[in-house]
């Protein structure tokens, strides 16, 4: 492992932020959960998440990085409101190749006094799907302890119909590529509608990522997607700031826009 990666994975090398996901119905938006987004050191080449995790994958250091990210995220998650669910990204290869993953995760959760039932693991993959017996066994054990499973970047790359069929996730996350421009692009709306139908038939909730305008939110709602994540409602925030969002009263579209922040960041393991 390179010295640069060693520094990244050392304590303090990674910074977690949390982006809210809202349940939007009848003109109101209520905080449903948050997604942990990890970035590298400020001012470095690795501050951007896409650069950071592309480097990690090129170094084939997914396992080490996933463990470091989870440690950082779980420590910060103790500052979240006690009832709130949160998600964290993990590579499929980690779940497939690390037989000690669940035990390590449970130890970390116990150390931070966090219930497994609050955690959703978002599976990302940038290589041929690791749909093998080891992965299926790990998912079965995770579900047995209360962890939910989401499939990230649905519609792009390796997060395809095979992954949906093999993994049977609890949540499908529509990639922002399809959400962006959906109001004026029938093709994008068709894709969103097909994923919503797929999720409904499989018993999975669907989350639209990257909604940045009122028109994009309305397009998703019109297609049956009511879990919305994106800068229209809120960028990513420090864990300690999520409490103010959770304590807010009814959040109409206009009220929700108050939660936007110029310092919001985007990106994550995906």
Buried (B, 14 or more C-beta within 10 A) or exposed (E): EEEBBEBBBEEEBBBBBBBBBBBBEEEBBEBBBBBBBBBBBEEBEBBBBEBBBEBBBEBEBBBBBBBBBBBBBBBBBEEBBEEBBBBBBBBBBBBBBBEEBBEEBBEBBEEBEBEBEBBBBBBBBBEEBBBEEBBBBBBEBBBEBEBBBBBBBBBBBBBBEEBBEBBBBBBBBBBBBBBBBBBEEEEBBEBBBEBBEBBEEEEBBBBBBBBBBBBBBBBBBEBBBBBBBBBBBBBBBEBEBBBEBBEBEEBEBEBBBEBBEEEBBBBBBB
